[in-house]
Amino acid sequence: MKTHFMKKNFSFRNGFSLFEIVLVVAILAIISSIYVGSLITVDEKQALTGSEMTVRSILGETRSKTISSEYNAQYGVHFEEGTGTVDIFSGSVYDPNSSDIIHVILNKKVSIASVQLHNNENDVVFDRIFGSTDQYGTIVLQTNSDDISYATITIYATGVVE
């Protein structure tokens, strides 16, 4: 039995057309911009979370130092709106010229957006023995790149931080 094979005429071209190359580059650019954008957002959220934890820790530690009467002193925390600086001080009044101040600088991507404390002050001073405060209220931190990402820290009259 005789079999006939039909020959098909395939034509192969070498390389890619300019349109195909431009299409692949455009798709890669879109995918990479989405990926990079999400990385930036995640990095800013981590900076905000880290700064929030730092401020909470500072307030809790300062309250504990006051309750325990470390060095027989009272302690407080000063917040400077519009910056990323928090100052820990000893005594009942904040003195920016004091040599006892401990300056804590938050992540450079985060700043203190607002300080809304009772008595319209920027200082939280804890009372000895019980650790309560007359400067209760909220501290709001936000990322510097947008007004959407923020964290609110609440300080109660009992001195407890939430």
For each residue, the residues with C-beta under 8 A, 3 or more apart:
1:
2:
3:
4:
5:
6:
7:
8:
9:
10:
11:
12:
13:
14:
15:
16: 20 21
17: 20 21
18: 21 22
19: 22 23
20: 16 17 23 24
21: 16 17 18 24 25
22: 18 19 25 26
23: 19 20 26 27
24: 20 21 27 28
25: 21 22 28 29
26: 22 23 29 30
27: 23 24 30 31
28: 24 25 31 32
29: 25 26 32 33
30: 26 27 33 34
31: 27 28 34 35
32: 28 29 35 36
33: 29 30 36 37
34: 30 31 37 38
35: 31 32 38 39
36: 32 33 39 40
37: 33 34 40 41
38: 34 35 41 42
39: 35 36 42 43
40: 36 37 43 44
41: 37 38 44 45
42: 38 39 45 46
43: 39 40 46 47 109
44: 40 41 47 48 109 143 145 149
45: 41 42 48 49 143 149
46: 42 43 49 50
47: 43 44 50 51 107 109 110 143
48: 44 45 51 52 107 109 110 141 142 143 149 150 151
49: 45 46 52 53 151
50: 46 47 53 54 107
51: 47 48 54 55 84 106 107 110 141 151
52: 48 49 55 56 141 151 153
53: 49 50 56 57
54: 50 51 57 58 86 104 106
55: 51 52 58 59 86 106 139 141 153
56: 52 53 59 60 153 161
57: 53 54 60 61
58: 54 55 61 62 77 86 88 104
59: 55 56 62 63 77 124 153 155 161
60: 56 57 63 64 161
61: 57 58 64 65
62: 58 59 65 66 75 76 77 88 124 126
63: 59 60 66 67 75 126 131 159 161
64: 60 61 67 68 131
65: 61 62 68 70 73 75
66: 62 63 69 70 73 74 75 126 127 128 131
67: 63 64 126 128 129 130 131
68: 64 65
69: 66 72 73 128
70: 65 66 73 75
71: 90
72: 69
73: 65 66 69 70 90 91
74: 66 90 91 92 125 126 127 128
75: 62 63 65 66 70 88 89 90 91 125 126
76: 62 88 89 90 91 92 94 123 124 125 126
77: 58 59 62 86 87 88 89 123 124
78: 86 87 88 89 94 96 122 123
79: 86 112 115 122 123 124 139
80: 83 85 86 87 112 122
81: 112 113 114 115 122
82: 111 112
83: 80 111 112
84: 51 105 106 107 108 110 111 112
85: 80 103 104 105 106 112
86: 54 55 58 77 78 79 80 103 104 106 112
87: 77 78 80 94 96 101 102 103 104
88: 58 62 75 76 77 78 101 102 104
89: 75 76 77 78 94 95 98 100 101 102
90: 71 73 74 75 76 98 100
91: 73 74 75 76 94 95 98 100
92: 74 76 125
93: 123 125
94: 76 78 87 89 91 122 123
95: 89 91 98 101
96: 78 87 101
97:
98: 89 90 91 95 101
99:
100: 89 90 91
101: 87 88 89 95 96 98
102: 87 88 89
103: 85 86 87
104: 54 58 85 86 87 88
105: 84 85 108
106: 51 54 55 84 85 86 110 111 112 141
107: 47 48 50 51 84 110
108: 84 105 144
109: 43 44 47 48 143 144 145
110: 47 48 51 84 106 107 141 142 143 144
111: 82 83 84 106 141 142 144
112: 79 80 81 82 83 84 85 86 106 115 139 140 141
113: 81 140 141 142 150
114: 81 138 139 140
115: 79 81 112 122 137 139 140
116: 137 138 139 140
117: 120 121 122 123 124 135 136 137 138 139 155
118: 121 134 135 136 137 157
119: 134 135
120: 117
121: 117 118 135
122: 78 79 80 81 94 115 117
123: 76 77 78 79 93 94 117 135
124: 59 62 76 77 79 117 133 135 136 155
125: 74 75 76 92 93 133 134 135
126: 62 63 66 67 74 75 76 131 132 133 159
127: 66 74 130 131 132 133 134 159
128: 66 67 69 74
129: 67
130: 67 127 158 159
131: 63 64 66 67 126 127 158 159
132: 126 127 157 158 159
133: 124 125 126 127 136 155 157 159
134: 118 119 125 127 157
135: 117 118 119 121 123 124 125 155
136: 117 118 124 133 155 156 157
137: 115 116 117 118 154 155
138: 114 116 117 152 153 154 155
139: 55 79 112 114 115 116 117 152 153 155
140: 112 113 114 115 116 150 151 152 153
141: 48 51 52 55 106 110 111 112 113 150 151 152 153
142: 48 110 111 113 146 147 149 150 151
143: 44 45 47 48 109 110 146 149 150
144: 108 109 110 111
145: 44 109
146: 142 143 149
147: 142 150
148:
149: 44 45 48 142 143 146
150: 48 113 140 141 142 143 147
151: 48 49 51 52 140 141 142
152: 138 139 140 141
153: 52 55 56 59 138 139 140 141 161 162
154: 137 138 161 162
155: 59 117 124 133 135 136 137 138 139 159 160 161 162
156: 136 159 160 161 162
157: 118 132 133 134 136
158: 130 131 132
159: 63 126 127 130 131 132 133 155 156
160: 155 156
161: 56 59 60 63 153 154 155 156
162: 153 154 155 156
